[in-house]
Amino acid sequence: MALKSMTGYGRAGFNFGEETWEVEVGSVNRRGLEVSVSGQSEWSGELEVLVNELVREVIMRGKISVAVRFSMGGGGVFAWDSEAVGASIRQLREQAAALGISFVPDSAVFLRLAELFRSQRFRPPSLSDASVRKTLVDAVRAALASLVQMRVSEGDVLTRDLIARLSVLESLLARIAFVAEGVVPQYRELLLARLRQAGFTLELADERVLKEVALFADRCDISEEVTRLGSHFAQFRALLAEEREVGRNLDFLCQEINREMNTVGSKANNLEITRCVIDGKNELERIREQVQNVE
């Protein structure tokens, strides 16, 4: 299966000296490719340019969020600045007392202060250092590889679902084509029956009857629409197996299929065909929802 979802998550850890870091990558659906990067302010635009290049190597569409930060997990020891944290707690307690506010610091307060003073004390290495840059690049690529693998796995599920729904549309189209063959003969018999009930003795060979039947046949002819729908379904099925970005193509085909179905519904002049069109449009809407998440 070649299809990829635009939803996924990836993570990779790495070290700068004794500091434990992590890269987290998440993606959701977008019409194009949109990359947002967060990390140390000291790296500023350099990190954004680097990550954008790496993302574009493996991803074509989606909103990609990349975060590079200290890791709170792992086996590393969290670096407390006990004096700074203690002084801050005392100041907060004094301020709370002055305002008549109850202040009982919990673990979240301690953790937030620890992170604050840690980030103030630590300065990340320069990305101009070749070894530092390679370490970061390898970590970002590992996180992206994990993200892509999840997108591929979800793509397999999407593909199976789309194939099943496409098969439903193909079955409905086959039924529409079969029923359409009998629409004109049924109308001809109905027309003659109504003429007889009205007291007319016109025969099938009568020019006026032939003309009316011919006009009706022209108005309700859906052979071209049926042929185009069959072609669209074949193209849709072929795209599901292609090794490239196909989301936009699938979305376009959904629009074309919807347009042809609307035409069939307006021209068919048959209750069973109308029911098939309604069922087909409902199934197509489910397909369109799934296609919105295809890369």
N, C-alpha and C positions, 0 to 999 in steps of 0.2 A: 504494500500500500504506500502510495507516494504523498498523499494529502497530509498537510500539517495544520494543526489548530493554531490560532493566534493567542491562546491562553496557556500560560505555563509559569514555572518557577524554577530557579536554580540557585545554588549556593556553593561557595568554595572558601576555605580558610587558608591563610598564609601568615608568615612571620616576617617582621622587620626586627632583627636582633631578638630582644626578649619580649617585644610587643606582639601580641596575637591580634590579627585582623581578620576581616571577612568581607567577601563580596556577595551581595544579594542581588539577584536579577528577577524581575517579574514582568509579565507581559499580558496585555489585554487587547481586544480587537480595535483596529483603526483602519480607515480607508487607505492610508499611506503608512510610511514609517516615521515614527516620532520617538526620539530618544531623550530622556531626562537623566541627568547624572548628579549625584550628591556625594560629597566627600570633604576632605580637609580643605579649608579655605586657602592654605598655603599652596595647594596644587592648582587652584582656580581653573582657568581655561585650559591649561595643559592636560588635566585629567579628562575634561569633557571631550577634547579633540581626540585623545587616545582611545577612549571608550567608544566614541562614535565610529571610529574606523574599525574597531574590532566587532562591533555589533553588525555593521553593514557587510562584513565578510560572510555572515551566516544567516542573517534575517532580512527578509524583504518587506514585510508589512507588520504593523502592530504598534502599540504604544509600549515602549520598553523603558522600565525604570531600573536604574543601576545605582546601588548604594555601596560605597567603600567606607568602612568604619572599623573602630575598635571592636573586638569580639568580647562579649561578656561571658561567653561560655568557654569550654575547653579547659585545659589543665593549667593555664597560666594563673599567676597570683595577681589579684586586683591591687593596684598600687594606690594605697590610701595616703592622703596628706592629712594625717590626724590633727595636726595643729590648726590647719586652715578650716577643716570641717568642724572641729570643736568650737573655734572662734565664731564661725557662722551660726552654729546652733545657739550659742550664748547670746549673740546679737538678736537673733530671731525671737528668743524667749523674752529678752528685755523689751523689745519692741511690742510684742504681744501683751506683756504685762502693762506697759504704758497705755495701751489702747483698751485694756480690759478684756482681752481676748484669751480664751483658753488655748494653750499651745502644748501639744503632746507629740513630739516628733516620732514618726514611725519609720519603718525600713525604707519606704519609698523616698522619704526626705533625705535620709543618709545616702542612699544610692545616687540620687540626683546631685547632691553636693559633691560626692566622690567623683562622679563623671565630669562635673564642671571643673574641679580643680585639677583633675587628671589631664583634661584637654588643654588647660591653661599651661600646665607644666611641660607637656610633651610637644615636641616639634617633629613632624614626620620628615623622613629623609627626602632629599631632592630627587625628582624624577629624571633629572639630567644624568644621574648616576646610572650607568648601563645595567649593573646588577640589580639595582632597585627597580628600574623600569621593567626588566625581564621578569622579576618576581611578580610584579603587579600584573603584567600582561598575561603571564601563565595562569594566574588566579582568575582573571576576568574571563579568559578563554575556557577555563574549566567550569566556571559558573554558567557561561553561555552554552557549553556542551550539555550540561545538565538540563538547562531550560529547553534546548532544542529537542532533547530526547523526550521530555514530557510532551512537547508540542507534537512530536511524531506519534507518540502513543495515543494521544487524544485524537490525532488525525485519523488513525486507524479506526477508532470508534465512530468518528464522524463519517468516514467512508462507508462503513457497513450500513449505517443508518440511512445515508443518502441513496445507496444502491437499492435498499429495500423500498424506500419511498418512490424511487424512480421506477421500479418494477410495478408499483401500484398505478402510476401514471400511464405506463405502457399498456397495462391491462385495460385501463379505462379507455385509452385511445383505440385499442383493438375493438372494444365493444361499440364505441362511437362509429367506427368505420363500418362495422357489420350492420348496425341499425340504420345507418344513413343509406345503405343500398336499397332499403325497402320504403324509404320515405316517399319518393315520387310515385311508385305504384300504388301505395296506400292512399295518397292524395287523389290519384286518378280515379280509383274505385269509389272513394268518398264523394268526389265531385259528381260522378255519374249517378250515384245513389240519391244525392240531393236533388239533382235535376229531375229524376224520375218521380221523387216525392212531390216535387213542385208541378208535376204534370207535363214535363217536357219529355220528348222521345228522342233526344239527340243521341247519336251513337259515338263510339270512341273515335271513328274515322272522321267525324265532323270537324271541319277546319277550326271552328270556334273553340271546341274542346281541346283540340291539339295545341292551339295557341295558348290557351290558359294553362295547360299542363306544362308547356315549354317555359312559359314565364315563371311559373312556380318552381320548376326544376332549376332554373337559372338563379332565382333568389335564394334558394336553400342549398345550393351546391357548396359543399365544404371540402371537396376533394383536395384543393390546393392547401387549405389549412391543415388537413390531416397529414398530407405529405410533409409540410414544413415542421409540424410537431414531431413527426417521426425522425426527421433529420436533427432537430434540436435535442431530442432524447439521446440519439446516437452520439452526438458531439459531447453532451453532458457526461455520458458514460465513459467516453474516451479520455476526457479531461481528468477524471478521477484517478486515472492510472499514470498521468504524466509526471515526470520528475522536474517540476518547475512550479513557480507561483501561478495558481489558477483561480484564486478567489475572485478576482475581478471578472474573469471570463465566465465563471459560473454565475455570478450575479447578473451579468448581461444576459445570459441565456435564460435565466429565470424571468427577466423582464419580457423577453421575446415570447417565451412560452405562455406567460400570462396574457400577452396581447393576442396571440392566436386563439387561446381558449375563449377569450371574450368575444372574438369574431365568430367562433363556432357556436357559442351560446346564442348570439343574436341572429344567426342565419338558419340554425338547424330546424326550427319549427317542428320540434318533436319533444315530447315530455321526457322520454327516457334519455335522450341525448342531453337535455337540459340538466337532468339529475346527475349524469356522468360529469358534466362540466362543473357543476357545483362541488361534487366530491373531489374532482381534480384540482380545483382552485384551493380548496381547503388543504389538500395534501401539498400543493405547491407552496402555500404560505409557510407550512412547517419546514419545507426544504429551504426556502429563502431565509428563515430564521437561522438555520444551521449554517448556511453559506456565509452569513455575515461574520462567522468566526473562522473562516478558512483563509489561510495565508495566500 
